[in-house]
Amino acid sequence: MIGHRAQFGLRSTSFALAFQGIRKLNYRHAFHAANFGDVLKHSVYCLLLRSLVRKPKPVFILDTHASCGLFDLQGEQAQRTLEHQAGLARLLHHVRT
C-alpha cells in the first residue's frame, strides 16, 4: 500500500498530516443550513436555472451534491451554530421590511 505522502507527492510531513485530517472531515449540513454561503449559492443557482429555461431546448440538471433538502432551523443542530441568522433570517428580514 502506498502511503499518503508518496501517493500524492507530498514532501512535508505536516502538510501530509493536515491533508489526512481533511479527508476525515465529517460535514453535516444541518449545522450550516441557510447560512450566508447557502443563501448565496442558491441565489446564483436560481438565476442560472432561470436563464437556462429561457432557451427553447430541454434542460437536464443533476445535482450530485444534494442533501435531504429540508432542515429544521429550530432544531438542535441549527440552534447550536445559529448560522442561519446571518443568512436566510437576515434575507427574510430585509424582504419583509
Secondary structure, DSSP 4 states (H G I P E B T S, - for coil): ---HHHHTT---HHHHHHHHHHHT----GGGTTT-HHHHHHHHHHHHHHHHHTTSSS------TT---S---TTSHHHHHH-GGGGTHHHHHHHHH-
